[in-house]
Amino acid sequence: FFVILFGIFLFIRKKKENTQRQEMLKQQLLRSQMNPHFLFNALSSIQNFMLKNETKRAAGYLNNFASLTRNILEHSAQEFVSVSDEIETLNNYVELEKMRLENKFEFKITYDKNMEADFINIPPMLIQPFIENAIKHGLNNIDYSGLLELKFEDQGTVLHIEIMDNGVGIDSAKLNKPKKHRSMSMNIFEQRRIVLAKRTKQAIGLEVINRNSLDINQTGTLVKIEIPIIS
């Protein structure tokens, strides 16, 4: 009887280990899908900038791109990275986009200085699709000074993140998209969200708000993300 129970226990444990291994492989696959997409956008930015034949500014652009590439390569094999490392990667990406768009928007990152950004871990590049969408669909075609803000708040069990822009807003952005438009980065985010929920047994919260619905005098989009804190 005990031998049978022990055999069942081993079978269940083995099955659980196999499931976890499969989920980790899925997560690695989804990260590998995101990274080429991320690089493609950055390379497109470089191409657009260098066509202007401004060598000095192009050199600075390439320097930022080299730093961005190094960060991505370092993080590509990791399931989680520190918030401070993720901030560095996102800052490099946004600086590239700012240069491409002739600094038509400002970028601010804020977080509580008491937050242990070096010790709180999150999935790499999970936030990037929302940063990309804010720039590409919200701030790209505005005729006024743009602002993109990224905020982090340690709420104990979860890391609260806000991405806010003063662009055209999500409703207007949807109207300007082609009817058959399909956001690869957002689809990958949703897949990663599902896999991570299975992996960590905790859901990742997501809320996308048109700022105009909160205040008629405001424009742009507010994205709220809540990620379970993994130390």
Disulfide bonds with the S-S distance in Angstrom:
none
